Amino acid sequence: MARRRFQDTRPLTNEQGLMALILMGMGLTIGGVVATCFLALSEGANQGAELWLSGQLSF
């Protein structure tokens, strides 16, 4: 006979809630930094390509 699995319905403790908030905040912050860096790098690459194609940038 299979064992029944019951879902844990105990409420979160203060420590678990605080840890969850800290991890969510860190995730949002790191995600924002990565997105900002990606957008800045892609914009810089587009701008460099436009300058290169127009002849205003040479190496």
Predicted model as a PDB file, atoms N, CA, C, CB and O in Angstrom, pLDDT in the B-factor column:
MODEL        1                                                                  
ATOM      1  N   MET A   1       0.846  -1.179   0.000  1.00 57.00           N  
ATOM      2  CA  MET A   1       0.000   0.000   0.000  1.00 57.00           C  
ATOM      3  C   MET A   1       0.893   1.245   0.000  1.00 57.00           C  
ATOM      4  CB  MET A   1      -0.963  -0.003   1.226  1.00 57.00           C  
ATOM      5  O   MET A   1       1.874   1.314   0.741  1.00 57.00           O  
ATOM      6  N   ALA A   2       0.547   2.213  -0.828  1.00 66.00           N  
ATOM      7  CA  ALA A   2       1.357   3.423  -0.961  1.00 66.00           C  
ATOM      8  C   ALA A   2       1.175   4.314   0.263  1.00 66.00           C  
ATOM      9  CB  ALA A   2       0.983   4.193  -2.247  1.00 66.00           C  
ATOM     10  O   ALA A   2       0.102   4.376   0.863  1.00 66.00           O  
ATOM     11  N   ARG A   3       2.252   4.993   0.607  1.00 72.00           N  
ATOM     12  CA  ARG A   3       2.185   5.922   1.728  1.00 72.00           C  
ATOM     13  C   ARG A   3       1.554   7.223   1.260  1.00 72.00           C  
ATOM     14  CB  ARG A   3       3.591   6.177   2.327  1.00 72.00           C  
ATOM     15  O   ARG A   3       1.810   7.694   0.152  1.00 72.00           O  
ATOM     16  N   ARG A   4       0.737   7.787   2.113  1.00 72.00           N  
ATOM     17  CA  ARG A   4       0.112   9.056   1.773  1.00 72.00           C  
ATOM     18  C   ARG A   4       1.083  10.188   2.092  1.00 72.00           C  
ATOM     19  CB  ARG A   4      -1.228   9.242   2.537  1.00 72.00           C  
ATOM     20  O   ARG A   4       1.771  10.180   3.113  1.00 72.00           O  
ATOM     21  N   ARG A   5       1.114  11.144   1.199  1.00 77.00           N  
ATOM     22  CA  ARG A   5       1.954  12.322   1.442  1.00 77.00           C  
ATOM     23  C   ARG A   5       1.034  13.498   1.753  1.00 77.00           C  
ATOM     24  CB  ARG A   5       2.881  12.638   0.205  1.00 77.00           C  
ATOM     25  O   ARG A   5       0.102  13.801   1.009  1.00 77.00           O  
ATOM     26  N   PHE A   6       1.323  14.139   2.860  1.00 77.00           N  
ATOM     27  CA  PHE A   6       0.512  15.275   3.268  1.00 77.00           C  
ATOM     28  C   PHE A   6       1.307  16.553   3.054  1.00 77.00           C  
ATOM     29  CB  PHE A   6       0.067  15.141   4.746  1.00 77.00           C  
ATOM     30  O   PHE A   6       2.512  16.602   3.301  1.00 77.00           O  
ATOM     31  N   GLN A   7       0.612  17.588   2.591  1.00 78.00           N  
ATOM     32  CA  GLN A   7       1.261  18.874   2.386  1.00 78.00           C  
ATOM     33  C   GLN A   7       1.485  19.534   3.738  1.00 78.00           C  
ATOM     34  CB  GLN A   7       0.419  19.786   1.457  1.00 78.00           C  
ATOM     35  O   GLN A   7       0.631  19.499   4.624  1.00 78.00           O  
ATOM     36  N   ASP A   8       2.668  20.139   3.867  1.00 74.00           N  
ATOM     37  CA  ASP A   8       3.010  20.813   5.118  1.00 74.00           C  
ATOM     38  C   ASP A   8       2.231  22.117   5.205  1.00 74.00           C  
ATOM     39  CB  ASP A   8       4.541  21.077   5.215  1.00 74.00           C  
ATOM     40  O   ASP A   8       2.429  23.008   4.379  1.00 74.00           O  
ATOM     41  N   THR A   9       1.363  22.243   6.175  1.00 78.00           N  
ATOM     42  CA  THR A   9       0.522  23.439   6.293  1.00 78.00           C  
ATOM     43  C   THR A   9       0.935  24.309   7.476  1.00 78.00           C  
ATOM     44  CB  THR A   9      -0.942  23.040   6.435  1.00 78.00           C  
ATOM     45  O   THR A   9       0.190  25.203   7.878  1.00 78.00           O  
ATOM     46  N   ARG A  10       2.107  24.055   8.029  1.00 82.00           N  
ATOM     47  CA  ARG A  10       2.553  24.894   9.143  1.00 82.00           C  
ATOM     48  C   ARG A  10       2.857  26.300   8.640  1.00 82.00           C  
ATOM     49  CB  ARG A  10       3.802  24.282   9.831  1.00 82.00           C  
ATOM     50  O   ARG A  10       3.379  26.452   7.536  1.00 82.00           O  
ATOM     51  N   PRO A  11       2.542  27.334   9.426  1.00 83.00           N  
ATOM     52  CA  PRO A  11       2.845  28.707   8.982  1.00 83.00           C  
ATOM     53  C   PRO A  11       4.360  28.959   8.998  1.00 83.00           C  
ATOM     54  CB  PRO A  11       2.120  29.745   9.888  1.00 83.00           C  
ATOM     55  O   PRO A  11       5.109  28.308   9.725  1.00 83.00           O  
ATOM     56  N   LEU A  12       4.779  29.917   8.179  1.00 79.00           N  
ATOM     57  CA  LEU A  12       6.199  30.267   8.149  1.00 79.00           C  
ATOM     58  C   LEU A  12       6.599  30.935   9.462  1.00 79.00           C  
ATOM     59  CB  LEU A  12       6.509  31.199   6.951  1.00 79.00           C  
ATOM     60  O   LEU A  12       5.816  31.675  10.059  1.00 79.00           O  
ATOM     61  N   THR A  13       7.801  30.669   9.893  1.00 88.00           N  
ATOM     62  CA  THR A  13       8.322  31.363  11.070  1.00 88.00           C  
ATOM     63  C   THR A  13       8.853  32.729  10.618  1.00 88.00           C  
ATOM     64  CB  THR A  13       9.451  30.517  11.783  1.00 88.00           C  
ATOM     65  O   THR A  13       9.005  32.988   9.425  1.00 88.00           O  
ATOM     66  N   ASN A  14       9.125  33.578  11.582  1.00 90.00           N  
ATOM     67  CA  ASN A  14       9.656  34.908  11.261  1.00 90.00           C  
ATOM     68  C   ASN A  14      10.984  34.807  10.527  1.00 90.00           C  
ATOM     69  CB  ASN A  14       9.826  35.740  12.534  1.00 90.00           C  
ATOM     70  O   ASN A  14      11.256  35.590   9.617  1.00 90.00           O  
ATOM     71  N   GLU A  15      11.811  33.844  10.922  1.00 90.00           N  
ATOM     72  CA  GLU A  15      13.113  33.692  10.283  1.00 90.00           C  
ATOM     73  C   GLU A  15      12.965  33.260   8.830  1.00 90.00           C  
ATOM     74  CB  GLU A  15      13.965  32.681  11.047  1.00 90.00           C  
ATOM     75  O   GLU A  15      13.687  33.741   7.957  1.00 90.00           O  
ATOM     76  N   GLN A  16      12.028  32.354   8.574  1.00 91.00           N  
ATOM     77  CA  GLN A  16      11.806  31.894   7.199  1.00 91.00           C  
ATOM     78  C   GLN A  16      11.231  33.014   6.334  1.00 91.00           C  
ATOM     79  CB  GLN A  16      10.861  30.679   7.185  1.00 91.00           C  
ATOM     80  O   GLN A  16      11.607  33.153   5.170  1.00 91.00           O  
ATOM     81  N   GLY A  17      10.337  33.799   6.886  1.00 91.00           N  
ATOM     82  CA  GLY A  17       9.756  34.924   6.151  1.00 91.00           C  
ATOM     83  C   GLY A  17      10.799  35.968   5.825  1.00 91.00           C  
ATOM     84  O   GLY A  17      10.838  36.493   4.712  1.00 91.00           O  
ATOM     85  N   LEU A  18      11.654  36.272   6.807  1.00 94.00           N  
ATOM     86  CA  LEU A  18      12.715  37.249   6.586  1.00 94.00           C  
ATOM     87  C   LEU A  18      13.693  36.749   5.531  1.00 94.00           C  
ATOM     88  CB  LEU A  18      13.455  37.547   7.897  1.00 94.00           C  
ATOM     89  O   LEU A  18      14.115  37.517   4.667  1.00 94.00           O  
ATOM     90  N   MET A  19      14.052  35.493   5.589  1.00 95.00           N  
ATOM     91  CA  MET A  19      14.972  34.920   4.602  1.00 95.00           C  
ATOM     92  C   MET A  19      14.346  34.966   3.208  1.00 95.00           C  
ATOM     93  CB  MET A  19      15.340  33.462   4.979  1.00 95.00           C  
ATOM     94  O   MET A  19      15.032  35.269   2.231  1.00 95.00           O  
ATOM     95  N   ALA A  20      13.066  34.673   3.111  1.00 94.00           N  
ATOM     96  CA  ALA A  20      12.390  34.729   1.806  1.00 94.00           C  
ATOM     97  C   ALA A  20      12.400  36.152   1.255  1.00 94.00           C  
ATOM     98  CB  ALA A  20      10.937  34.215   1.922  1.00 94.00           C  
ATOM     99  O   ALA A  20      12.644  36.344   0.064  1.00 94.00           O  
ATOM    100  N   LEU A  21      12.141  37.143   2.089  1.00 96.00           N  
ATOM    101  CA  LEU A  21      12.164  38.534   1.639  1.00 96.00           C  
ATOM    102  C   LEU A  21      13.563  38.961   1.203  1.00 96.00           C  
ATOM    103  CB  LEU A  21      11.662  39.453   2.745  1.00 96.00           C  
ATOM    104  O   LEU A  21      13.716  39.661   0.202  1.00 96.00           O  
ATOM    105  N   ILE A  22      14.576  38.545   1.947  1.00 97.00           N  
ATOM    106  CA  ILE A  22      15.952  38.894   1.597  1.00 97.00           C  
ATOM    107  C   ILE A  22      16.330  38.269   0.263  1.00 97.00           C  
ATOM    108  CB  ILE A  22      16.927  38.438   2.698  1.00 97.00           C  
ATOM    109  O   ILE A  22      16.930  38.928  -0.587  1.00 97.00           O  
ATOM    110  N   LEU A  23      15.983  36.997   0.075  1.00 97.00           N  
ATOM    111  CA  LEU A  23      16.317  36.324  -1.186  1.00 97.00           C  
ATOM    112  C   LEU A  23      15.571  36.935  -2.365  1.00 97.00           C  
ATOM    113  CB  LEU A  23      15.999  34.835  -1.091  1.00 97.00           C  
ATOM    114  O   LEU A  23      16.144  37.075  -3.445  1.00 97.00           O  
ATOM    115  N   MET A  24      14.299  37.302  -2.178  1.00 97.00           N  
ATOM    116  CA  MET A  24      13.565  37.945  -3.267  1.00 97.00           C  
ATOM    117  C   MET A  24      14.177  39.299  -3.604  1.00 97.00           C  
ATOM    118  CB  MET A  24      12.084  38.110  -2.895  1.00 97.00           C  
ATOM    119  O   MET A  24      14.300  39.651  -4.777  1.00 97.00           O  
ATOM    120  N   GLY A  25      14.557  40.051  -2.593  1.00 97.00           N  
ATOM    121  CA  GLY A  25      15.190  41.349  -2.830  1.00 97.00           C  
ATOM    122  C   GLY A  25      16.510  41.211  -3.549  1.00 97.00           C  
ATOM    123  O   GLY A  25      16.809  41.984  -4.459  1.00 97.00           O  
ATOM    124  N   MET A  26      17.310  40.226  -3.149  1.00 98.00           N  
ATOM    125  CA  MET A  26      18.589  39.994  -3.827  1.00 98.00           C  
ATOM    126  C   MET A  26      18.356  39.571  -5.274  1.00 98.00           C  
ATOM    127  CB  MET A  26      19.412  38.922  -3.084  1.00 98.00           C  
ATOM    128  O   MET A  26      19.076  40.013  -6.169  1.00 98.00           O  
ATOM    129  N   GLY A  27      17.371  38.731  -5.510  1.00 97.00           N  
ATOM    130  CA  GLY A  27      17.071  38.288  -6.868  1.00 97.00           C  
ATOM    131  C   GLY A  27      16.647  39.446  -7.754  1.00 97.00           C  
ATOM    132  O   GLY A  27      17.096  39.562  -8.894  1.00 97.00           O  
ATOM    133  N   LEU A  28      15.781  40.303  -7.226  1.00 98.00           N  
ATOM    134  CA  LEU A  28      15.344  41.460  -8.005  1.00 98.00           C  
ATOM    135  C   LEU A  28      16.506  42.422  -8.279  1.00 98.00           C  
ATOM    136  CB  LEU A  28      14.217  42.193  -7.271  1.00 98.00           C  
ATOM    137  O   LEU A  28      16.624  42.961  -9.379  1.00 98.00           O  
ATOM    138  N   THR A  29      17.356  42.631  -7.276  1.00 98.00           N  
ATOM    139  CA  THR A  29      18.486  43.535  -7.448  1.00 98.00           C  
ATOM    140  C   THR A  29      19.468  42.998  -8.478  1.00 98.00           C  
ATOM    141  CB  THR A  29      19.193  43.758  -6.118  1.00 98.00           C  
ATOM    142  O   THR A  29      19.895  43.731  -9.371  1.00 98.00           O  
ATOM    143  N   ILE A  30      19.825  41.738  -8.364  1.00 98.00           N  
ATOM    144  CA  ILE A  30      20.776  41.138  -9.310  1.00 98.00           C  
ATOM    145  C   ILE A  30      20.172  41.111 -10.714  1.00 98.00           C  
ATOM    146  CB  ILE A  30      21.167  39.702  -8.863  1.00 98.00           C  
ATOM    147  O   ILE A  30      20.869  41.377 -11.693  1.00 98.00           O  
ATOM    148  N   GLY A  31      18.891  40.793 -10.816  1.00 97.00           N  
ATOM    149  CA  GLY A  31      18.220  40.811 -12.116  1.00 97.00           C  
ATOM    150  C   GLY A  31      18.212  42.197 -12.733  1.00 97.00           C  
ATOM    151  O   GLY A  31      18.407  42.338 -13.941  1.00 97.00           O  
ATOM    152  N   GLY A  32      17.990  43.215 -11.928  1.00 96.00           N  
ATOM    153  CA  GLY A  32      18.013  44.591 -12.422  1.00 96.00           C  
ATOM    154  C   GLY A  32      19.390  45.016 -12.900  1.00 96.00           C  
ATOM    155  O   GLY A  32      19.518  45.683 -13.926  1.00 96.00           O  
ATOM    156  N   VAL A  33      20.413  44.633 -12.162  1.00 96.00           N  
ATOM    157  CA  VAL A  33      21.782  44.965 -12.557  1.00 96.00           C  
ATOM    158  C   VAL A  33      22.145  44.266 -13.864  1.00 96.00           C  
ATOM    159  CB  VAL A  33      22.776  44.572 -11.447  1.00 96.00           C  
ATOM    160  O   VAL A  33      22.734  44.882 -14.753  1.00 96.00           O  
ATOM    161  N   VAL A  34      21.802  42.995 -13.985  1.00 96.00           N  
ATOM    162  CA  VAL A  34      22.105  42.245 -15.210  1.00 96.00           C  
ATOM    163  C   VAL A  34      21.353  42.841 -16.397  1.00 96.00           C  
ATOM    164  CB  VAL A  34      21.740  40.750 -15.042  1.00 96.00           C  
ATOM    165  O   VAL A  34      21.927  43.001 -17.474  1.00 96.00           O  
ATOM    166  N   ALA A  35      20.088  43.168 -16.213  1.00 95.00           N  
ATOM    167  CA  ALA A  35      19.309  43.753 -17.301  1.00 95.00           C  
ATOM    168  C   ALA A  35      19.873  45.103 -17.722  1.00 95.00           C  
ATOM    169  CB  ALA A  35      17.848  43.904 -16.887  1.00 95.00           C  
ATOM    170  O   ALA A  35      19.951  45.400 -18.914  1.00 95.00           O  
ATOM    171  N   THR A  36      20.267  45.923 -16.750  1.00 94.00           N  
ATOM    172  CA  THR A  36      20.843  47.228 -17.058  1.00 94.00           C  
ATOM    173  C   THR A  36      22.155  47.087 -17.817  1.00 94.00           C  
ATOM    174  CB  THR A  36      21.064  48.026 -15.777  1.00 94.00           C  
ATOM    175  O   THR A  36      22.389  47.802 -18.792  1.00 94.00           O  
ATOM    176  N   CYS A  37      23.010  46.171 -17.378  1.00 93.00           N  
ATOM    177  CA  CYS A  37      24.281  45.943 -18.075  1.00 93.00           C  
ATOM    178  C   CYS A  37      24.040  45.438 -19.491  1.00 93.00           C  
ATOM    179  CB  CYS A  37      25.150  44.939 -17.300  1.00 93.00           C  
ATOM    180  O   CYS A  37      24.699  45.886 -20.429  1.00 93.00           O  
ATOM    181  N   PHE A  38      23.108  44.514 -19.652  1.00 92.00           N  
ATOM    182  CA  PHE A  38      22.804  43.991 -20.983  1.00 92.00           C  
ATOM    183  C   PHE A  38      22.308  45.097 -21.905  1.00 92.00           C  
ATOM    184  CB  PHE A  38      21.761  42.874 -20.893  1.00 92.00           C  
ATOM    185  O   PHE A  38      22.751  45.194 -23.049  1.00 92.00           O  
ATOM    186  N   LEU A  39      21.393  45.932 -21.418  1.00 90.00           N  
ATOM    187  CA  LEU A  39      20.867  47.019 -22.236  1.00 90.00           C  
ATOM    188  C   LEU A  39      21.957  48.028 -22.582  1.00 90.00           C  
ATOM    189  CB  LEU A  39      19.717  47.716 -21.515  1.00 90.00           C  
ATOM    190  O   LEU A  39      22.012  48.520 -23.709  1.00 90.00           O  
ATOM    191  N   ALA A  40      22.825  48.340 -21.618  1.00 88.00           N  
ATOM    192  CA  ALA A  40      23.907  49.295 -21.885  1.00 88.00           C  
ATOM    193  C   ALA A  40      24.889  48.733 -22.909  1.00 88.00           C  
ATOM    194  CB  ALA A  40      24.647  49.650 -20.581  1.00 88.00           C  
ATOM    195  O   ALA A  40      25.332  49.459 -23.799  1.00 88.00           O  
ATOM    196  N   LEU A  41      25.232  47.464 -22.798  1.00 87.00           N  
ATOM    197  CA  LEU A  41      26.173  46.865 -23.746  1.00 87.00           C  
ATOM    198  C   LEU A  41      25.565  46.766 -25.141  1.00 87.00           C  
ATOM    199  CB  LEU A  41      26.605  45.478 -23.265  1.00 87.00           C  
ATOM    200  O   LEU A  41      26.249  47.019 -26.132  1.00 87.00           O  
ATOM    201  N   SER A  42      24.292  46.402 -25.228  1.00 86.00           N  
ATOM    202  CA  SER A  42      23.673  46.281 -26.551  1.00 86.00           C  
ATOM    203  C   SER A  42      23.527  47.662 -27.194  1.00 86.00           C  
ATOM    204  CB  SER A  42      22.291  45.585 -26.447  1.00 86.00           C  
ATOM    205  O   SER A  42      23.697  47.796 -28.406  1.00 86.00           O  
ATOM    206  N   GLU A  43      23.217  48.681 -26.406  1.00 84.00           N  
ATOM    207  CA  GLU A  43      23.102  50.033 -26.953  1.00 84.00           C  
ATOM    208  C   GLU A  43      24.469  50.545 -27.404  1.00 84.00           C  
ATOM    209  CB  GLU A  43      22.490  50.991 -25.909  1.00 84.00           C  
ATOM    210  O   GLU A  43      24.587  51.193 -28.444  1.00 84.00           O  
ATOM    211  N   GLY A  44      25.493  50.249 -26.616  1.00 82.00           N  
ATOM    212  CA  GLY A  44      26.844  50.659 -27.003  1.00 82.00           C  
ATOM    213  C   GLY A  44      27.303  49.971 -28.279  1.00 82.00           C  
ATOM    214  O   GLY A  44      27.966  50.589 -29.111  1.00 82.00           O  
ATOM    215  N   ALA A  45      26.959  48.707 -28.441  1.00 79.00           N  
ATOM    216  CA  ALA A  45      27.335  47.977 -29.647  1.00 79.00           C  
ATOM    217  C   ALA A  45      26.606  48.545 -30.860  1.00 79.00           C  
ATOM    218  CB  ALA A  45      27.027  46.478 -29.491  1.00 79.00           C  
ATOM    219  O   ALA A  45      27.196  48.680 -31.932  1.00 79.00           O  
ATOM    220  N   ASN A  46      25.336  48.876 -30.698  1.00 80.00           N  
ATOM    221  CA  ASN A  46      24.570  49.463 -31.808  1.00 80.00           C  
ATOM    222  C   ASN A  46      25.134  50.824 -32.192  1.00 80.00           C  
ATOM    223  CB  ASN A  46      23.081  49.596 -31.430  1.00 80.00           C  
ATOM    224  O   ASN A  46      25.258  51.144 -33.374  1.00 80.00           O  
ATOM    225  N   GLN A  47      25.470  51.615 -31.193  1.00 81.00           N  
ATOM    226  CA  GLN A  47      26.005  52.946 -31.462  1.00 81.00           C  
ATOM    227  C   GLN A  47      27.371  52.843 -32.135  1.00 81.00           C  
ATOM    228  CB  GLN A  47      26.108  53.761 -30.158  1.00 81.00           C  
ATOM    229  O   GLN A  47      27.670  53.609 -33.052  1.00 81.00           O  
ATOM    230  N   GLY A  48      28.203  51.898 -31.685  1.00 76.00           N  
ATOM    231  CA  GLY A  48      29.514  51.709 -32.309  1.00 76.00           C  
ATOM    232  C   GLY A  48      29.387  51.248 -33.753  1.00 76.00           C  
ATOM    233  O   GLY A  48      30.145  51.691 -34.616  1.00 76.00           O  
ATOM    234  N   ALA A  49      28.441  50.366 -34.018  1.00 78.00           N  
ATOM    235  CA  ALA A  49      28.229  49.890 -35.388  1.00 78.00           C  
ATOM    236  C   ALA A  49      27.768  51.029 -36.286  1.00 78.00           C  
ATOM    237  CB  ALA A  49      27.200  48.745 -35.412  1.00 78.00           C  
ATOM    238  O   ALA A  49      28.204  51.126 -37.433  1.00 78.00           O  
ATOM    239  N   GLU A  50      26.888  51.894 -35.778  1.00 81.00           N  
ATOM    240  CA  GLU A  50      26.426  53.025 -36.579  1.00 81.00           C  
ATOM    241  C   GLU A  50      27.574  53.983 -36.878  1.00 81.00           C  
ATOM    242  CB  GLU A  50      25.293  53.766 -35.859  1.00 81.00           C  
ATOM    243  O   GLU A  50      27.695  54.475 -38.000  1.00 81.00           O  
ATOM    244  N   LEU A  51      28.415  54.250 -35.885  1.00 78.00           N  
ATOM    245  CA  LEU A  51      29.552  55.135 -36.113  1.00 78.00           C  
ATOM    246  C   LEU A  51      30.536  54.514 -37.100  1.00 78.00           C  
ATOM    247  CB  LEU A  51      30.256  55.450 -34.792  1.00 78.00           C  
ATOM    248  O   LEU A  51      31.092  55.211 -37.948  1.00 78.00           O  
ATOM    249  N   TRP A  52      30.748  53.216 -36.989  1.00 75.00           N  
ATOM    250  CA  TRP A  52      31.669  52.519 -37.889  1.00 75.00           C  
ATOM    251  C   TRP A  52      31.166  52.573 -39.328  1.00 75.00           C  
ATOM    252  CB  TRP A  52      31.852  51.058 -37.446  1.00 75.00           C  
ATOM    253  O   TRP A  52      31.928  52.857 -40.251  1.00 75.00           O  
ATOM    254  N   LEU A  53      29.868  52.296 -39.510  1.00 80.00           N  
ATOM    255  CA  LEU A  53      29.309  52.277 -40.860  1.00 80.00           C  
ATOM    256  C   LEU A  53      29.248  53.683 -41.472  1.00 80.00           C  
ATOM    257  CB  LEU A  53      27.912  51.658 -40.837  1.00 80.00           C  
ATOM    258  O   LEU A  53      29.342  53.825 -42.691  1.00 80.00           O  
ATOM    259  N   SER A  54      29.095  54.705 -40.654  1.00 84.00           N  
ATOM    260  CA  SER A  54      29.041  56.071 -41.190  1.00 84.00           C  
ATOM    261  C   SER A  54      30.437  56.650 -41.430  1.00 84.00           C  
ATOM    262  CB  SER A  54      28.267  56.978 -40.235  1.00 84.00           C  
ATOM    263  O   SER A  54      30.555  57.743 -41.983  1.00 84.00           O  
ATOM    264  N   GLY A  55      31.482  55.952 -41.032  1.00 80.00           N  
ATOM    265  CA  GLY A  55      32.851  56.418 -41.251  1.00 80.00           C  
ATOM    266  C   GLY A  55      33.378  57.354 -40.181  1.00 80.00           C  
ATOM    267  O   GLY A  55      34.470  57.901 -40.334  1.00 80.00           O  
ATOM    268  N   GLN A  56      32.635  57.554 -39.102  1.00 75.00           N  
ATOM    269  CA  GLN A  56      33.072  58.449 -38.043  1.00 75.00           C  
ATOM    270  C   GLN A  56      33.956  57.752 -37.015  1.00 75.00           C  
ATOM    271  CB  GLN A  56      31.877  59.049 -37.360  1.00 75.00           C  
ATOM    272  O   GLN A  56      34.526  58.404 -36.140  1.00 75.00           O  
ATOM    273  N   LEU A  57      34.071  56.426 -37.120  1.00 68.00           N  
ATOM    274  CA  LEU A  57      34.869  55.656 -36.161  1.00 68.00           C  
ATOM    275  C   LEU A  57      35.851  54.824 -36.942  1.00 68.00           C  
ATOM    276  CB  LEU A  57      33.977  54.758 -35.248  1.00 68.00           C  
ATOM    277  O   LEU A  57      35.473  54.091 -37.855  1.00 68.00           O  
ATOM    278  N   SER A  58      37.126  54.939 -36.579  1.00 69.00           N  
ATOM    279  CA  SER A  58      38.144  54.124 -37.257  1.00 69.00           C  
ATOM    280  C   SER A  58      39.166  53.666 -36.229  1.00 69.00           C  
ATOM    281  CB  SER A  58      38.839  54.923 -38.413  1.00 69.00           C  
ATOM    282  O   SER A  58      39.358  54.297 -35.190  1.00 69.00           O  
ATOM    283  N   PHE A  59      39.810  52.564 -36.542  1.00 65.00           N  
ATOM    284  CA  PHE A  59      40.814  52.023 -35.624  1.00 65.00           C  
ATOM    285  C   PHE A  59      42.166  52.076 -36.270  1.00 65.00           C  
ATOM    286  CB  PHE A  59      40.479  50.587 -35.210  1.00 65.00           C  
ATOM    287  O   PHE A  59      43.156  51.667 -35.664  1.00 65.00           O  
TER     288      PHE A  59                                                      
ENDMDL                                                                          
END                                                                             
